[in-house]
């Protein structure tokens, strides 16, 4: 699915928290891309992406990852180390109510191999807001009438808070009954 003349067979994908996933092959990278694309398409309609900004870094400070290890094995001239940072805006309309357009801002850093020119590392730096953020609150508000935000005038009651429950001091013990005898 992804062109092998752009991505290295050993491309590394690193996602930020709360998705601390790291994959290191073109097949796994392609699978992660498909899962993200199909998941977003299943949850949203009218998805669109627009390039907000792209910056070129001729002499990057490489992060601690596979790309750094690959480049540190051999002496590479600084002018051959290249990175591109891409800021993309993704928008779509959720299939679940409320059907208001949602927008996400993402920042990704691509590192190129100084030998082949192929992409050897893709680090997703940020996704804001996180996909699915607010889904749990929506479910709680619709099914249970709870909300974590103060909803004055909307008739919603605040979500319950977790509290420690005191154990009962009385312990109930069951006596073992012998066969043939009833107590």
C-alpha positions as CSV (number, residue, x, y, z in Angstrom):
1,X,0.0,0.0,0.0
2,X,2.8,2.5,0.9
3,X,5.4,3.0,-1.9
4,X,8.7,1.3,-1.3
5,X,10.5,4.1,-3.3
6,X,9.5,6.5,-0.4
7,X,9.7,4.4,2.7
8,X,12.5,2.1,3.9
9,X,11.7,-1.5,4.5
10,X,12.8,-0.9,8.1
11,X,10.8,2.3,8.7
12,X,10.2,3.0,12.4
13,X,6.9,4.5,13.5
14,X,6.7,5.9,17.0
15,X,3.4,7.2,18.5
16,X,3.1,9.5,21.5
17,X,1.4,8.7,24.8
18,X,-1.3,7.5,25.4
19,X,-0.5,5.3,22.4
20,X,3.1,4.4,23.2
21,X,3.4,2.1,20.1
22,X,6.6,1.6,18.2
23,X,6.7,-0.5,15.0
24,X,9.7,-1.1,12.8
25,X,8.9,-2.6,9.5
26,X,7.1,-1.4,6.4
27,X,4.4,-4.1,6.8
28,X,3.7,-3.0,10.4
29,X,3.8,0.7,9.4
30,X,1.3,0.0,6.6
31,X,-1.0,-2.0,9.0
32,X,-0.9,0.9,11.6
33,X,-1.7,3.4,8.8
34,X,-4.7,1.2,7.7
35,X,-6.0,0.8,11.2
36,X,-5.8,4.6,11.9
37,X,-7.4,5.5,8.5
38,X,-10.2,2.8,8.8
39,X,-10.9,3.6,12.4
40,X,-11.3,7.3,11.7
41,X,-13.5,6.6,8.7
42,X,-15.7,4.3,10.8
43,X,-16.2,7.0,13.5
44,X,-16.4,10.1,11.2
45,X,-17.8,11.2,7.9
46,X,-16.5,13.8,5.5
47,X,-12.9,13.4,6.6
48,X,-10.4,15.8,5.1
49,X,-6.8,16.6,5.7
50,X,-4.9,19.8,5.0
51,X,-1.2,20.6,5.2
52,X,-0.8,23.5,7.6
53,X,3.0,23.7,7.6
54,X,6.1,21.8,6.5
55,X,9.6,22.7,7.7
56,X,12.9,21.3,6.5
57,X,15.7,20.6,9.0
58,X,19.1,20.2,7.2
59,X,21.0,19.3,10.4
60,X,18.6,17.6,12.8
61,X,19.1,16.6,16.4
62,X,18.1,13.0,16.0
63,X,16.0,11.5,18.8
64,X,17.0,8.3,20.6
65,X,15.6,5.8,18.2
66,X,16.5,3.3,15.5
67,X,17.3,6.1,13.0
68,X,19.8,7.5,15.4
69,X,21.4,4.0,15.8
70,X,21.5,3.5,12.1
71,X,23.2,6.9,11.5
72,X,25.7,6.5,14.4
73,X,27.2,3.2,13.0
74,X,28.9,5.1,10.2
75,X,30.3,8.5,10.0
76,X,27.8,10.6,8.1
77,X,28.4,14.1,6.9
78,X,26.0,16.6,8.6
79,X,24.7,17.9,5.3
80,X,23.3,14.4,4.5
81,X,21.2,14.2,7.7
82,X,17.7,15.4,6.8
83,X,14.4,15.7,8.6
84,X,11.0,17.2,7.7
85,X,8.4,18.2,10.2
86,X,4.8,18.2,8.9
87,X,1.8,19.8,10.6
88,X,-1.5,18.5,9.4
89,X,-5.1,19.5,10.3
90,X,-7.6,16.6,10.0
91,X,-11.4,17.4,10.2
92,X,-14.5,15.3,10.1
93,X,-18.0,15.0,11.4
94,X,-18.6,12.4,14.1
95,X,-21.1,9.7,13.3
96,X,-22.3,9.8,16.9
97,X,-24.1,12.8,18.3
98,X,-23.4,15.6,18.6
99,X,-22.8,15.9,14.8
100,X,-20.5,18.9,15.1
101,X,-17.3,19.1,13.0
102,X,-14.2,18.0,14.9
103,X,-10.7,19.1,14.0
104,X,-7.3,17.5,15.1
105,X,-3.9,19.1,14.8
106,X,-1.0,16.6,14.3
107,X,2.7,17.1,14.1
108,X,5.0,14.4,12.6
109,X,8.8,14.3,12.2
110,X,10.2,12.3,9.3
111,X,13.8,11.3,9.2
112,X,15.5,10.4,5.9
113,X,18.3,7.9,5.4
114,X,21.5,9.7,4.4
115,X,22.4,6.8,2.1
116,X,19.2,6.0,0.2
117,X,17.1,9.1,0.8
118,X,14.2,6.9,2.0
119,X,12.1,7.7,5.1
120,X,13.6,5.6,7.9
121,X,11.7,7.1,10.9
122,X,8.2,8.6,11.4
123,X,7.6,10.0,14.8
124,X,4.1,11.4,15.6
125,X,4.9,14.1,18.0
126,X,1.5,15.4,18.9
127,X,-2.2,14.8,18.3
128,X,-4.5,17.4,19.7
129,X,-7.1,16.8,20.9
130,X,-6.7,13.0,21.2
131,X,-9.0,11.0,19.0
132,X,-11.9,9.7,21.0
133,X,-11.4,12.4,23.7
134,X,-14.9,13.2,25.0
135,X,-16.4,9.8,23.9
136,X,-16.5,8.5,27.4
137,X,-18.1,11.7,28.7
138,X,-20.7,11.5,25.9
139,X,-21.6,7.9,26.7
140,X,-21.8,8.7,30.4
141,X,-24.0,11.8,29.7
142,X,-26.3,9.9,27.4
143,X,-26.7,6.6,29.2
144,X,-26.4,7.7,32.8
145,X,-27.0,11.4,32.8
146,X,-23.6,12.1,34.3
147,X,-21.1,14.7,33.2
148,X,-17.6,15.7,34.4
149,X,-18.1,19.3,33.4
150,X,-20.4,21.5,35.4
151,X,-23.5,21.7,33.3
152,X,-25.6,24.3,35.0
153,X,-29.1,24.6,33.5
154,X,-28.7,21.4,31.4
155,X,-30.2,19.1,34.0
156,X,-27.2,16.8,34.1
157,X,-25.9,15.6,37.4
158,X,-22.2,15.5,38.2
159,X,-20.3,12.2,37.7
160,X,-19.8,10.3,41.0
161,X,-16.5,10.4,42.6
162,X,-14.6,7.3,43.8
163,X,-14.6,6.9,47.5
164,X,-13.0,4.4,49.8
165,X,-15.5,2.0,51.3
166,X,-15.0,0.8,54.9
167,X,-14.9,-3.0,55.2
168,X,-17.6,-4.6,57.4
169,X,-16.0,-5.7,60.7
170,X,-18.2,-8.9,60.8
171,X,-16.9,-11.9,59.0
172,X,-19.4,-14.6,58.0
173,X,-18.1,-18.1,58.1
174,X,-19.9,-21.1,56.7
175,X,-19.7,-24.5,58.4
176,X,-18.9,-27.5,56.4
177,X,-21.7,-30.0,56.4
178,X,-20.9,-33.7,56.6
179,X,-22.7,-36.0,54.3
180,X,-25.8,-37.6,55.7
181,X,-26.0,-35.1,58.5
182,X,-28.1,-31.9,58.4
183,X,-27.8,-29.1,60.8
